[in-house]
């Protein structure tokens, strides 16, 4: 057995058995939850904190789903969407990780989804033209026109950066975590996406999309022995790889900081946000308590802080709450439609 069982926990209230394994040859981690539930779920996640704002993690998320060693079709993801019995099928890029979850109630379909996704993340084709298609490429309509950039992610992020609310959230995160990978944009800044080279792209996959950097999850009523067998078929091809993808903690500031970010708009009104760095994730009770506190303060029209901001007349609408997606939580309270004067 190449998987070592590290912990085993029963949760009678939910009628589930949770087992946490480590794949000894590579160090891959597996959380396997056995439940009396026909909704079967699989996910594989890689820690992918970026070093810059070229959007390399985001572009890679798109690119691995554009054909693999076993499934060399142009868009296996699209084919699965059309022909699978899945109840969920997607991929997500976060500021420090990339996730590939699937779900199905049909066992055969579930195994097929897992096989397609495992082959996609571990053995993608990713030729250079995939980077140009999904990331960025030069574009010109006619010799008289100026040279421009295009690409799936490039165009997507141009749209995101045209939204002042999206820009406010991104810049707030950067300002709050200046000494960590959270200070750059994992999705990609259109100004920096064209800096990404194919050599960097390939190297990122080799070092980040490796079992030694993988966190795997199963849930449902499918046999646990088959889960391990499916994984072993892919993990056995790899040797251990030293990978340091840990995100450091952001030290607190000695005093409050103010950051101003200009943006193009048809209106002179602006946005404002006050952000507070909270504790590190890891204590479930504290995380839940902070989430509840954030909801009490900002989560409903009757919440005291939201009501006070709304009734202040300083802006047109209130935004904010507790963010618990990163290693350290933070709280935001802000308004849009404020008068800069």
Buried (B, 14 or more C-beta within 10 A) or exposed (E): EBBEEEEEEEEEEEEBBBBBBBBEBBBBBBBBBBBEBBBBBBBBBBBBBBEBBBBBBBBBBBBBBBBBEEBEEEEBBEEBEEEBEBBEBEBEBBBBBBBBBBBBBBBEBBBBBBBBBBBBBBBBBBBEEBBBBBBBBEEEEEEEEEEEBBBBBBEBBBEBBEEBBBBBBBBBBBBBBEEBBBBBBBBBBBEBBBBBEBEBBBEBBEBBBBBBBBBBBBBBEBEBEEBBEBBBEBBEEBEBEEBEBEBEEBEEEEEEEEEEBEEEEEEEBBBBBEBEBBEEBEEEEBBEEBBEBBEBBBBEEEBEBBBEBBEEEEBEEBBBBBBBEBBBBBBBBBBBEBEEE
